[in-house]
Amino acid sequence: MSSPKFRDLSVASKSIILIEFLLFLGALPLVMYGNRFIPLIELSEIPDNYLLIYLLVFALLNQLTSLALGLYNSKLRVNFRGVIRRVLMCVAVAFFILTIINPLYGQHALPIEVLAIASLVSFIVVSSFRYLTFQIDFFGFNKRVILVLGAGERASIIERRMRRDVDRQNFSVHGY
């Protein structure tokens, strides 16, 4: 992120942040819903207002650690394995913080197993989303912006041959 303000970010960066927030937000209810069908963990009934707080704290902590580890930096210069390592570290740090915060909820505290499985699910879902984002290049993060030095006849040849977006697969021409 070149700008510290959310409103100054590109649409692609905003989309990545919001989609990942929704993915983190959906991991915990997915685990709790799946536990009803395949009962692995004994869960007591949790009121909806506590569940909403759990969801928001889980998603915001994961989002905050993602931001702290530079996952939303548009100039991130690591390969896909590096991104996966950072996502794993993000989820691990958020899980550690959640296990510290969890006893503060009192009698409605979630079992640690639920938090661990939700963290695993969020890691898998966010890693898959990042993989698809890099492979399909839906948001245009893999495109290099180039500046052609010079003008005249040779620059006009480049302009004529690169009119369509299909011709500019991995780069976009900023100017001449």
Secondary structure, DSSP 8 states (H G I E B T S, - for coil): --SSSGGGS-HHHHHHHHHHHHHHHHHHHHHHHHHHHS--S------HHHHHHHHHHHHHHHHHHHHHTTTT-TT----HHHHHHHHHHHHHHHHHHHHHHGGGGGGG---HHHHHHHHHHHHHHHHHHHHHHHHH-SS-TT-EEEE----SHHHHHHHHHT-SGGG-SSEEEEE-
